[in-house]
Amino acid sequence: MAAPVKNMRTIFPASVDTTVTTTSTSSTDTDAGVRTTAAITGGTLASVASGANVTGFLTMAKSLMLQQVAVNFQSRVRLYSTAALRDADAARPYSVPLILGSMHGVICDLYLTTGNLTWILSPAAEGSNMDDGSANIYFSITNIDGSTRSLTVTFTYLTMEI
């Protein structure tokens, strides 16, 4: 089985789901340069039908270096710099690559399947909130498992800007 392909944003530069439970832990979450873990679980991820997509935002950091993504079931996980760019990219199939040099706002686009439910990004994917400078990073998560699942997605990242 081939390893998943990591699509990252280039060097060029909906509605919010308030029911998603998020957690963030580190030794000191307010320090830049600290490795931190944030998770999305519960809420609309509590029962996601096969092929269904969930969008929202996760409070992480104004700017970050994403190092690892882990899921509990097969999922497509995408992070974006703005909500508008996330929504504009919603219909793009995973098999269609990003257009190099375009302003797509994709921080990462991972297709995590059996045997590859934890993905270490090397090199790390850099990203930031370009909407309002807050610590909100926008996500789109699709259940590709084949059955209705309660999904959990965990991100490990290095805070670059607080």
DRENKESE-326979 format. One record per residue: chain; z, x, y of N, C-alpha, C, CB in turn. Coordinates in steps of 0.05 Angstrom, whole numbers, plus 5000, padded with zeros to 4 digits. Each point is the difference from the previous one (the first is absolute). Glycine has a CB too. Example, Ala and Ser with C-alpha at 12.3 -4.5 7.8 and 13.67 -1.06 7.14 Angstrom:
# residues 2
LOBA kette  n_z  n_x  n_y ca_z ca_x ca_y  c_z  c_x  c_y cb_z cb_x cb_y
LOBA     A 5156 5264 4886 5000 4982 5024 5000 5018 5024 5025 4962 4977
LOBA     A 4961 5031 5044 5001 5016 5024 5014 4985 5022 4957 5024 4987
# end
This chain:
# residues 162
LOBA kette  n_z  n_x  n_y ca_z ca_x ca_y  c_z  c_x  c_y cb_z cb_x cb_y
LOBA     A 5000 5017 4977 5000 4983 5023 5000 5018 5025 5024 4963 4975
LOBA     A 4959 5031 5043 4998 5016 5025 5024 4994 5018 4950 5000 4996
LOBA     A 5058 5021 5018 5022 4997 5019 4991 4984 5024 5019 5044 4985
LOBA     A 4999 4941 5028 4992 4985 5024 4991 5018 5022 5032 4964 4987
LOBA     A 4950 5026 5029 4989 5015 5023 5017 4993 5024 4953 5000 4980
LOBA     A 5053 5020 5036 5016 4996 5024 4981 5000 5024 5041 5022 4979
LOBA     A 4957 4955 5035 4985 4998 5024 5019 5004 5024 4966 4969 4979
LOBA     A 5028 5050 5038 5017 5005 5023 4984 4995 5025 5028 5034 4974
LOBA     A 4986 4961 5048 4986 4997 5025 4988 5026 5009 5032 4963 5013
LOBA     A 4948 5035 5004 4987 5024 5010 5016 5011 5023 4955 4984 4985
LOBA     A 5036 5039 5026 5014 5012 5023 4995 4985 5026 4998 5044 4976
LOBA     A 4982 4938 5023 4995 4984 5024 5021 4977 5001 4950 5011 4999
LOBA     A 5050 4990 5026 5021 4980 5002 4996 4972 4984 5007 5023 5045
LOBA     A 5118 4626 4896 5008 4981 4979 5028 4991 5004 4969 5021 4969
LOBA     A 5034 4977 5020 5027 4990 5003 5019 5019 4985 4984 4952 5005
LOBA     A 5041 5048 5004 5020 5017 4988 5016 4985 4980 5003 5027 5042
LOBA     A 5001 4985 4934 5015 4987 4979 5030 5008 5004 4960 5000 4968
LOBA     A 5055 4983 5043 5028 5006 5006 5018 4996 4976 4992 4988 5047
LOBA     A 4997 5003 4930 5016 4995 4977 5001 5024 4981 4989 4952 5004
LOBA     A 4996 5069 5002 5000 5024 4983 5025 5015 5005 4950 5002 5000
LOBA     A 5064 5005 4978 5024 5016 5002 4993 5030 5001 5027 4964 4976
LOBA     A 4983 5050 5043 4994 5029 5002 5026 5016 5000 4957 4990 5025
LOBA     A 5041 5033 4964 5023 5018 5001 4991 5028 5008 5024 4973 4965
LOBA     A 4993 5042 5048 4994 5027 5008 5025 5017 4997 4965 4984 5032
LOBA     A 5032 5039 4955 5023 5017 4996 4992 5029 5005 5019 4967 4967
LOBA     A 5000 5048 5044 4997 5029 5003 5028 5009 5009 4950 4999 5011
LOBA     A 5052 5028 4992 5026 5010 5010 5005 4991 5028 4996 5039 4970
LOBA     A 4984 4961 5047 5002 4990 5027 4973 4989 5008 5037 5033 5013
LOBA     A 4959 4941 4986 4974 4988 5005 4990 5004 5028 5012 4967 4967
LOBA     A 5004 5042 5052 4992 5002 5028 4989 5028 5006 5034 4965 5012
LOBA     A 4966 5053 4969 4991 5027 5006 4971 5004 4992 5047 5016 4993
LOBA     A 4938 4997 5024 4973 5008 4993 5002 5022 4979 4981 4987 5045
LOBA     A 4999 5014 4937 5000 5021 4980 5017 4994 4976 4991 5031 5036
LOBA     A 5019 4945 4961 5017 4993 4978 4984 4984 4979 5040 4999 5030
LOBA     A 4962 5009 4945 4987 4985 4978 5014 4974 4996 4985 5043 4978
LOBA     A 5000 4935 5022 5012 4973 5000 4985 4984 4979 5013 5003 5048
LOBA     A 5001 4977 4941 4988 4982 4981 5003 4972 5011 5011 5030 4961
LOBA     A 4967 4954 5038 5001 4972 5009 4986 4984 4978 4999 5013 5049
LOBA     A 5011 4963 4946 4990 4983 4978 4994 4972 5010 5025 5027 4967
LOBA     A 4955 4961 5021 4993 4972 5005 5005 4986 4974 4965 5010 5037
LOBA     A 5052 4969 4964 5006 4985 4976 5009 4972 5008 5013 5042 4975
LOBA     A 4985 4939 5007 5009 4973 5006 4982 4986 5019 5046 5015 4992
LOBA     A 4963 4963 5019 4984 4985 5019 4974 4991 4987 5020 5024 5038
LOBA     A 4958 4980 4976 4974 4992 4989 4990 5018 4977 4989 4982 5045
LOBA     A 5025 5041 4951 4994 5017 4977 5015 4991 4975 4991 5038 5032
LOBA     A 5026 4942 4970 5016 4990 4977 4983 4987 4979 5038 4994 5031
LOBA     A 4939 4995 4976 4982 4987 4981 4972 5001 5010 5037 4970 4984
LOBA     A 4949 5052 5010 4973 5004 5010 4980 4996 4977 5016 5033 5035
LOBA     A 4967 4947 4968 4980 4994 4980 4980 5023 4997 5005 4951 5010
LOBA     A 4983 5051 4966 4980 5021 4995 4977 4997 5020 5013 5001 4951
LOBA     A 4980 5021 5063 4979 4999 5020 5008 4992 5027 4970 4991 4963
LOBA     A 5055 4999 5040 5010 4991 5026 5008 5024 5017 5016 4957 4980
LOBA     A 4980 5040 5047 5006 5021 5019 5023 4991 5019 4952 5016 4997
LOBA     A 5066 5002 5009 5022 4994 5018 4999 5020 5023 5030 4982 4962
LOBA     A 4973 5009 5062 4999 5018 5024 5026 4997 5015 4950 4997 5003
LOBA     A 5056 5023 5014 5023 5000 5017 5004 5027 5011 5021 4964 4973
LOBA     A 5004 5042 5035 5006 5026 5010 5027 5009 4989 4974 4992 5042
LOBA     A 5029 5035 4957 5025 5012 4990 5009 5019 5022 4986 4996 4951
LOBA     A 5039 5002 5056 5011 5018 5021 5005 5027 4987 5021 4962 5025
LOBA     A 4964 5059 4983 5002 5026 4989 5005 5021 5022 4970 4986 4962
LOBA     A 5010 5020 5054 5002 5020 5021 4976 4996 5019 5024 5033 4970
LOBA     A 4978 4976 5055 4978 4998 5018 4977 5017 4990 5031 4993 5038
LOBA     A 4974 5031 4952 4981 5017 4987 5012 5012 4975 4978 5011 5045
LOBA     A 5006 4992 4934 5011 5009 4975 4980 5016 4984 5030 4960 5000
LOBA     A 4980 5054 4980 4983 5012 4979 5008 4988 4974 4996 5044 5026
LOBA     A 4986 4939 4963 5005 4987 4975 4997 5019 4977 4984 4956 5019
LOBA     A 5037 5046 4964 5000 5020 4978 4997 4988 4973 5028 5028 5029
LOBA     A 4982 4947 4967 4999 4988 4973 5001 4970 5003 5022 5040 4980
LOBA     A 4963 4947 5001 5001 4970 4998 5005 4994 4971 4969 4993 5040
LOBA     A 5050 4989 4955 5006 4991 4973 5000 4970 4999 5027 5042 4991
LOBA     A 4962 4946 4987 5000 4971 4996 5011 4995 4972 4961 4993 5031
LOBA     A 5049 4983 4965 5010 4993 4973 4979 4987 4983 5044 4994 5020
LOBA     A 4934 4996 4991 4977 4989 4985 4975 5008 5014 5027 4961 4984
LOBA     A 4950 5037 5002 4975 5009 5011 4994 4985 5026 4983 5009 4953
LOBA     A 5011 5007 5068 4997 4989 5027 4981 5017 5016 5046 4981 4998
LOBA     A 4941 5007 5021 4985 5014 5021 5019 5000 5024 4953 4987 4982
LOBA     A 5052 5037 5029 5019 5002 5023 4985 5014 5023 5040 5003 4969
LOBA     A 4959 4983 5054 4987 5011 5023 5020 4999 5024 4954 4985 4983
LOBA     A 5046 5037 5033 5016 5001 5024 4981 5004 5024 5040 5019 4975
LOBA     A 4967 4970 5048 4982 5000 5023 5016 5007 5026 4970 4967 4978
LOBA     A 5015 5042 5042 5012 5006 5026 5003 4976 5018 4979 5044 4996
LOBA     A 5004 4935 5000 5003 4976 5016 4996 4975 4982 4983 5025 5041
LOBA     A 5028 4953 4968 4997 4975 4985 4971 4991 5001 5047 4987 5011
LOBA     A 4939 5016 5012 4973 4992 5003 4981 5015 4981 5009 4988 5048
LOBA     A 4995 5038 4950 4983 5016 4982 5006 4993 4971 4999 5037 5034
LOBA     A 5026 4957 4959 5007 4991 4973 4985 4974 4994 5045 5021 5003
LOBA     A 4956 4960 5015 4987 4974 4996 4969 5003 4998 5038 4978 5024
LOBA     A 4951 5040 4992 4971 5005 5000 4991 5013 4974 5001 5005 5050
LOBA     A 5016 5009 4936 4993 5014 4976 5007 4983 4975 5008 5043 5023
LOBA     A 5002 4933 4980 5010 4984 4978 4979 4995 4978 5031 4979 5032
LOBA     A 4944 5017 4975 4980 4993 4981 4986 5024 4986 4993 4958 5027
LOBA     A 5013 5066 4982 4987 5024 4989 5010 5005 4972 4995 5020 5046
LOBA     A 4987 4979 4934 5008 5006 4973 5008 5030 4997 4970 4963 4983
LOBA     A 5046 5043 4998 5009 5027 4995 4977 5019 4994 5044 4983 4984
LOBA     A 4935 5006 5004 4977 5016 4992 4982 5008 5024 5001 4977 4956
LOBA     A 5005 5011 5067 4984 5007 5024 5016 5020 5017 4977 4955 5000
LOBA     A 5013 5070 5003 5015 5020 5015 5001 4994 5030 4987 5034 4965
LOBA     A 5033 4977 5048 5002 4998 5029 4976 5015 5013 5051 4996 4997
LOBA     A 4941 4995 5026 4978 5013 5014 5012 5023 5016 4973 4957 5002
LOBA     A 5019 5068 4990 5011 5023 5014 4992 4999 5030 4997 5027 4958
LOBA     A 5022 4980 5059 4996 5000 5028 5004 4973 5014 4968 5037 4992
LOBA     A 5038 4942 4992 5005 4974 5011 5030 4997 5006 4960 4980 4975
LOBA     A 5046 5002 5043 5028 4995 5007 5010 4978 4981 4993 5014 5049
LOBA     A 5014 4993 4927 5009 4980 4980 5030 4997 4998 4959 5011 4975
LOBA     A 5056 5008 5035 5030 4998 5001 5014 5002 4973 4993 4972 5040
LOBA     A 4992 5035 4939 5012 5002 4974 5017 5025 4997 4961 4974 4981
LOBA     A 5064 5023 5013 5017 5023 4995 4997 5008 4970 5033 4986 5036
LOBA     A 4968 4995 4947 4994 5005 4971 4989 4975 4987 5036 5035 4999
LOBA     A 4950 4968 4980 4989 4979 4984 5001 5009 4971 4969 4983 5037
LOBA     A 5051 5007 4948 5005 5009 4973 4996 4977 4980 5032 5035 5017
LOBA     A 4955 4971 4961 4995 4981 4978 5016 5011 4977 4953 4986 5016
LOBA     A 5072 5004 4981 5018 5011 4980 5000 4983 4974 5029 5018 5038
LOBA     A 4963 4995 4940 4997 4987 4975 5019 5011 4979 4952 4990 5011
LOBA     A 5048 4998 4965 5018 5009 4979 4997 5030 4996 4996 4955 4978
LOBA     A 5026 5059 5020 5000 5029 4997 5000 5014 5027 4976 4995 4957
LOBA     A 5019 4991 5064 4999 5012 5027 5015 4981 5020 4956 5024 4989
LOBA     A 5067 4967 5004 5015 4981 5017 5015 5015 5022 5004 4969 4962
LOBA     A 4999 5057 5035 5011 5017 5022 4979 5021 5007 5048 4993 4983
LOBA     A 4946 5007 5043 4979 5018 5009 5011 5019 5022 4965 4966 4989
LOBA     A 5033 5060 5006 5008 5020 5019 4976 5007 5017 5036 5019 4970
LOBA     A 4966 4977 5056 4977 5006 5018 5001 5029 5007 5000 4953 5018
LOBA     A 4980 5061 4974 4998 5029 5006 4972 5006 5007 5039 5011 4970
LOBA     A 4955 4993 5056 5018 5003 5022 5012 4972 5008 4975 5041 5016
LOBA     A 5047 4960 4998 5013 4976 5010 4981 4986 5019 5046 5021 4995
LOBA     A 4957 4953 5006 4983 4983 5019 5016 4996 5026 4976 4977 4961
LOBA     A 5013 5031 5061 5013 4996 5026 4993 4973 5010 4999 5049 5010
LOBA     A 5020 4938 5004 4994 4974 5012 5020 4994 5022 4982 4985 4957
LOBA     A 5011 4995 5059 5018 4991 5021 4993 4972 5009 5004 5047 5015
LOBA     A 5015 4941 4999 4996 4973 5011 4985 5004 5026 5042 4981 4979
LOBA     A 4934 5007 5023 4984 5002 5024 4999 4973 5014 4973 5037 4979
LOBA     A 5042 4943 5012 5001 4974 5013 5018 5001 5025 4992 4977 4956
LOBA     A 5034 5029 5039 5019 4998 5022 5020 5023 5000 4995 4951 4998
LOBA     A 4999 5070 4986 5018 5023 4999 5026 4995 4986 4980 5014 5041
LOBA     A 5022 4964 4944 5025 4994 4985 4999 5016 4974 5005 4953 5021
LOBA     A 5015 5043 4963 5002 5013 4974 4987 4983 4977 5042 5024 5016
LOBA     A 4944 4955 4992 4988 4982 4980 4973 5011 4990 5023 4961 5022
LOBA     A 4975 5042 4952 4975 5008 4987 4990 4976 4984 5014 5050 4997
LOBA     A 4961 4943 5006 4988 4975 4989 4990 5005 4972 4988 4985 5046
LOBA     A 5018 4996 4936 4992 5003 4973 4983 4976 4990 5041 5027 4992
LOBA     A 4944 4979 4987 4985 4980 4984 5004 5008 4971 4966 4991 5038
LOBA     A 5045 4991 4946 5006 5006 4972 4987 4978 4983 5044 5023 5012
LOBA     A 4940 4986 4968 4986 4982 4983 5010 5004 4971 4959 5000 5030
LOBA     A 5047 4978 4957 5008 5002 4971 4974 5002 4984 5043 4972 5008
LOBA     A 4954 5050 4978 4976 5004 4983 5008 5001 4970 4977 5025 5038
LOBA     A 5047 4965 4956 5011 5002 4973 4989 4981 4980 5041 5015 5022
LOBA     A 4949 4962 4987 4989 4981 4981 5019 4977 4994 4975 5037 4980
LOBA     A 5050 4965 5028 5020 4979 4998 5015 4997 5026 5004 5009 4950
LOBA     A 5008 4968 5054 5018 4996 5023 5024 5019 4997 4985 4951 5006
LOBA     A 5021 5064 5015 5021 5020 4998 5018 4999 5025 4970 5029 4972
LOBA     A 5054 4981 5024 5019 5005 5022 4996 5030 5006 5034 4963 4987
LOBA     A 4954 5043 5036 4993 5028 5006 5021 5014 5017 4953 4986 4999
LOBA     A 5050 5039 4996 5016 5018 5017 4983 5024 5006 5044 4984 4979
LOBA     A 4955 5023 5046 4984 5024 5009 5019 5018 5015 4957 4974 5003
LOBA     A 5045 5051 4989 5018 5020 5013 4984 5022 5012 5036 4989 4967
LOBA     A 4969 5017 5058 4987 5022 5015 5019 5022 5005 4969 4967 5021
LOBA     A 5023 5058 4975 5015 5023 5008 4984 5014 5021 5022 5006 4954
LOBA     A 4991 5000 5069 4985 5011 5023 5019 5018 5016 4970 4959 5001
LOBA     A 5017 5057 5015 5014 5018 5019 4996 4988 5027 4993 5041 4971
LOBA     A 5029 4954 5044 4999 4989 5027 4990 5022 5019 5038 4967 4989
LOBA     A 4941 5027 5025 4989 5020 5020 5008 4993 5028 4962 5008 4969
LOBA     A 5042 4966 5037 5007 4991 5027 5019 4977 4997 4955 5015 5019
LOBA     A 5066 4985 4996 5020 4978 4999 5000 4984 5025 5028 5028 4970
# end
